[in-house]
Amino acid sequence: MANTKSAAKRARQTTRRSLINRRALTGVKNQLKTVREVLKGTDKVKATAAAAQLISSIDKAVKTGRVHRNSANRHKSTLNKALGKLA
């Protein structure tokens, strides 16, 4: 329990921001799962479209500081390698 008004406000802000951050990260993780499922198939057009959507959401998460830049680059690199292997 917060002892001062400012501490109470900071607690409210933290819960609000945590909820927003969790929602953004969950969205990225769910898209990553769908892209991995699509990559198991052989449809390159569908995989490319799903990958483009994932890369866009990862970049937005990086821009707002919800995902680390290096982690995002690692995911995008792995994704592009997997897309390259699809024929």
DAGIFEN-V928767 format. One line per field, one symbol per residue. ss: DSSP state (A for helix, B for strand, O for the rest). Layout:
# DAGIFEN-V928767
ss = ???
This chain:
# DAGIFEN-V928767
ss = OOOOAAAAAAAAAAAAAAAAAAAAAAAAAAAAAAAAAAAAOOOAAAAAAAAAAAAAAAAAAAAOOOOOAAAAAAAAAAAAAAAAAOO
